[in-house]
């Protein structure tokens, strides 16, 4: 299990240079990859002359809650009310 931070590209557009980096790792949990990417983002943001930095390619975080039908009925909730 190892992490890889790789310089991907540099593009000159209207006097701005856009750099691209990739963070990857075979067998590395997504949570760890996100932490490394955020650390790189913070480090790059601290550099003089950096005006904008974005992270992309990560899925949105979700929370899933499973509720038994009997519990919904016990609390007098419908599925629609539960999903809010």
FILOBA-423237 format. One line per 3 residues: number of its first residue (from 1); their letters; for each residue x, y negated, z of N, C-alpha, C. Coordinates in pm, 1 decimal, padded with zeros to 6 digits, always signed. Atoms other than C-alpha are relative to their C-alpha. Layout:
BEGIN
NUM> a> X/Y/Z/X/Y/Z/X/Y/Z | ...
END
This chain:
BEGIN
1> xxx> +00085.9/+00117.0/+00000.0/+00000.0/+00000.0/+00000.0/+00090.0/-00122.6/+00000.0 | -00080.1/+00120.8/+00006.6/+00158.1/-00328.9/-00105.8/-00075.3/-00110.8/-00070.7 | +00062.3/+00117.5/+00060.7/+00056.6/-00679.5/-00202.8/+00088.2/-00052.2/-00111.5
4> xxx> -00072.2/+00059.5/+00110.4/+00154.4/-00850.8/-00523.7/-00055.8/-00139.2/-00024.6 | +00037.7/+00136.9/+00035.6/+00147.2/-01227.3/-00577.2/+00076.0/-00030.9/-00126.9 | -00062.8/+00015.7/+00129.1/+00214.4/-01300.7/-00941.0/-00042.3/-00131.2/-00065.3
7> xxx> +00027.3/+00119.5/+00078.4/+00242.3/-01623.1/-01138.6/-00061.2/+00045.9/-00130.6 | +00071.7/-00049.0/+00117.4/-00007.9/-01578.8/-01419.1/+00014.8/-00091.1/-00121.7 | -00003.7/+00087.7/+00116.4/+00003.4/-01890.5/-01638.3/+00021.7/-00144.8/+00040.1
10> xxx> -00009.5/+00145.5/-00015.4/+00078.8/-02258.8/-01679.5/-00047.5/-00061.5/-00130.9 | +00057.7/+00063.2/+00118.5/-00117.4/-02478.3/-01919.4/+00005.0/-00151.3/+00018.8 | -00002.7/+00146.3/-00003.3/-00066.3/-02848.5/-01999.6/-00124.1/-00052.5/-00070.5
13> xxx> +00122.4/+00058.4/+00056.4/-00395.8/-03032.1/-02051.7/-00007.5/-00145.1/+00044.1 | +00012.8/+00143.0/-00028.0/-00412.7/-03411.5/-02074.6/+00090.1/-00044.5/+00115.5 | -00100.8/+00040.0/-00098.4/-00096.0/-03463.1/-01867.2/-00016.3/+00068.1/+00136.4
16> xxx> +00014.1/-00079.2/-00122.1/-00209.1/-03216.2/-01602.0/+00051.0/+00140.4/-00029.7 | -00044.2/-00137.7/+00016.4/-00046.9/-02880.5/-01555.0/-00086.8/+00088.3/+00089.5 | +00082.8/-00094.6/-00074.0/-00278.0/-02599.7/-01452.1/+00080.1/+00128.6/+00017.9
19> xxx> -00070.6/-00123.2/-00029.8/-00116.2/-02302.9/-01283.9/-00099.4/+00106.1/+00042.6 | +00084.7/-00111.2/-00043.1/-00271.7/-01964.2/-01232.7/+00084.1/+00104.8/+00071.3 | -00065.8/-00105.0/-00076.3/-00176.4/-01701.9/-00978.0/-00098.9/+00113.0/+00021.3
22> xxx> +00084.7/-00113.0/-00036.1/-00307.9/-01356.7/-00908.0/+00052.7/+00063.3/+00128.3 | -00033.8/-00074.9/-00121.0/-00313.5/-01172.9/-00578.2/-00064.4/+00135.7/-00017.1 | +00055.8/-00133.9/+00016.9/-00354.3/-00798.5/-00605.9/+00075.3/+00098.7/+00087.5
25> xxx> -00066.0/-00103.1/-00078.0/-00269.8/-00481.7/-00424.3/-00078.6/+00128.5/-00006.1 | +00066.1/-00128.9/+00008.8/-00352.2/-00120.3/-00488.5/-00016.9/+00057.2/+00140.7 | +00028.2/-00054.3/-00131.6/-00519.4/+00022.4/-00180.6/-00008.8/-00104.3/+00110.3
28> xxx> +00007.6/+00107.8/-00098.8/-00524.0/-00319.0/-00008.3/-00146.1/-00042.1/+00014.1 | +00139.8/+00039.4/-00019.3/-00861.2/-00407.3/+00147.1/-00028.0/-00141.0/-00054.2 | +00041.0/+00130.1/+00053.9/-01050.6/-00697.5/-00011.0/+00017.6/-00110.3/+00103.4
31> xxx> -00014.4/+00098.7/-00107.4/-01049.6/-00877.6/+00324.3/+00145.3/-00049.6/+00009.9 | -00142.0/+00036.8/-00005.3/-00667.6/-00873.5/+00328.0/+00038.8/-00083.7/-00120.8 | -00029.5/+00078.4/+00120.6/-00647.2/-00996.8/-00031.8/-00053.8/-00142.0/+00013.2
34> xxx> +00057.2/+00133.5/-00020.1/-00879.2/-01286.2/+00057.1/+00083.8/-00082.0/+00097.8 | -00082.1/+00070.4/-00098.7/-00666.4/-01374.3/+00361.4/+00129.9/-00049.3/-00063.5 | -00124.3/+00038.8/+00067.1/-00348.7/-01378.6/+00150.9/-00027.7/-00113.7/-00098.4
37> xxx> +00034.2/+00104.9/+00096.6/-00518.5/-01586.3/-00121.1/-00027.0/-00132.6/+00069.8 | +00027.1/+00124.3/-00075.2/-00641.8/-01838.6/+00137.4/+00129.1/-00060.5/+00054.7 | -00129.2/+00048.4/-00050.2/-00290.5/-01863.1/+00285.7/+00077.8/-00067.6/-00113.4
40> xxx> -00066.6/+00060.7/+00116.4/-00143.6/-01927.9/-00060.5/-00066.4/-00131.9/-00034.9 | +00075.1/+00122.0/+00029.0/-00417.9/-02184.4/-00122.3/+00040.0/-00111.8/+00096.4 | -00038.2/+00100.6/-00099.4/-00334.8/-02366.4/+00202.4/+00142.7/-00048.2/-00020.7
43> xxx> -00140.6/+00036.3/+00023.3/+00039.5/-02358.3/+00128.1/+00015.3/-00089.0/-00123.3 | -00009.2/+00079.4/+00123.6/-00006.6/-02491.5/-00225.0/-00065.2/-00136.2/+00020.4 | +00069.0/+00127.2/-00025.5/-00252.6/-02758.5/-00107.9/+00090.9/-00096.9/+00077.0
46> xxx> -00090.3/+00083.5/-00079.7/+00016.3/-02887.2/+00132.7/+00114.5/-00059.3/-00082.6 | -00107.7/+00051.6/+00085.8/+00254.8/-02953.9/-00158.8/-00036.5/-00138.3/-00053.2 | +00027.7/+00133.2/+00055.2/+00288.7/-03314.7/-00275.3/-00043.9/+00009.1/-00145.9
49> xxx> +00043.5/+00008.9/+00139.0/+00106.3/-03397.8/-00595.8/-00109.2/+00097.7/-00038.4 | +00108.1/-00094.4/+00030.5/-00152.9/-03121.0/-00574.4/-00133.0/-00070.2/+00023.0 | +00126.6/+00072.1/-00011.9/-00494.8/-03270.3/-00642.8/-00119.6/+00092.3/+00014.1
52> xxx> +00114.6/-00090.1/-00007.2/-00716.9/-02965.1/-00667.8/+00048.9/+00143.7/-00004.5 | -00032.1/-00142.8/+00001.0/-00700.0/-02593.8/-00595.0/-00128.1/+00077.3/+00025.1 | +00121.5/-00079.8/-00012.1/-00968.5/-02327.4/-00630.8/+00035.7/+00147.4/+00007.8
55> xxx> -00008.0/-00145.6/-00002.7/-01003.0/-01962.0/-00542.8/-00115.3/+00053.9/-00082.5 | +00108.6/-00061.4/+00076.7/-01201.4/-01743.2/-00779.3/+00027.1/+00148.9/-00014.3 | -00013.9/-00141.8/+00025.8/-01263.5/-01383.0/-00859.3/-00041.1/+00089.3/+00115.1
58> xxx> +00043.3/-00080.5/-00113.6/-01379.9/-01271.7/-00516.2/-00151.8/+00003.7/+00004.6 | +00145.6/-00004.3/-00013.1/-01734.7/-01148.4/-00467.3/-00045.7/-00079.3/+00122.4 | +00057.1/+00070.6/-00114.6/-01959.8/-01346.2/-00236.1/-00014.3/+00095.9/+00116.8
61> xxx> +00017.4/-00083.4/-00118.2/-01976.1/-01221.6/+00117.8/-00147.9/+00016.0/+00029.3 | +00139.2/-00029.6/-00028.8/-02301.5/-01057.4/+00216.1/-00010.5/+00070.8/+00133.9 | +00032.5/-00074.1/-00121.0/-02458.4/-00929.0/+00532.4/-00127.8/+00077.1/-00028.7
64> xxx> +00117.9/-00083.1/+00022.1/-02701.2/-00640.8/+00506.7/-00049.7/+00051.5/+00134.0 | +00061.9/-00046.6/-00124.3/-02940.8/-00559.0/+00787.0/-00111.9/+00096.4/-00036.8 | +00104.0/-00099.9/+00024.7/-03148.2/-00243.0/+00777.4/-00094.1/+00004.1/+00120.0
67> xxx> +00101.7/-00002.9/-00105.6/-03472.3/-00242.7/+00974.2/-00099.7/+00110.7/-00033.7 | +00097.7/-00107.4/+00020.8/-03698.8/+00056.7/+01017.1/-00139.8/-00058.7/-00014.9 | +00137.9/+00043.0/+00025.2/-04055.4/+00019.8/+00894.7/-00079.3/-00007.9/+00131.3
70> xxx> +00071.6/-00000.4/-00128.6/-04185.0/+00108.3/+01243.1/+00032.3/-00123.9/+00082.9 | -00039.0/+00120.1/-00074.7/-03988.3/-00181.8/+01395.0/-00066.7/-00124.8/-00057.7 | +00069.8/+00113.3/+00062.0/-04135.9/-00426.4/+01142.4/-00144.8/-00005.4/+00048.9
73> xxx> +00140.1/-00007.0/-00044.1/-04483.0/-00309.2/+01236.1/-00010.8/-00037.9/+00146.8 | +00003.8/+00028.7/-00143.8/-04404.5/-00328.4/+01609.4/+00009.4/-00149.7/+00027.9 | -00015.0/+00145.7/-00018.2/-04306.2/-00694.9/+01572.8/-00094.5/-00079.3/-00089.2
76> xxx> +00099.7/+00062.4/+00085.8/-04592.0/-00765.3/+01332.9/+00064.6/-00084.7/-00110.4 | -00069.5/+00068.0/+00109.4/-04353.6/-00861.6/+01050.1/-00026.0/+00072.4/-00131.6 | +00008.5/-00059.0/+00132.7/-04396.5/-00808.5/+00678.9/+00140.8/+00008.2/-00057.0
79> xxx> -00131.8/-00006.9/+00065.6/-04107.3/-00721.2/+00449.0/+00045.0/-00137.8/-00047.1 | -00033.2/+00134.4/+00045.5/-04121.6/-01074.9/+00310.5/+00052.9/-00084.9/+00115.3 | -00046.2/+00075.4/-00115.5/-04087.1/-01230.7/+00655.4/+00137.5/+00049.5/+00045.7
82> xxx> -00127.2/-00059.6/-00040.3/-03799.7/-00992.4/+00732.9/+00114.9/-00045.8/-00089.6 | -00106.8/+00034.3/+00094.2/-03605.8/-01096.7/+00422.3/+00044.9/-00144.8/+00008.5 | -00036.6/+00141.6/-00009.5/-03588.6/-01464.8/+00518.8/+00114.5/-00021.1/+00090.8
END
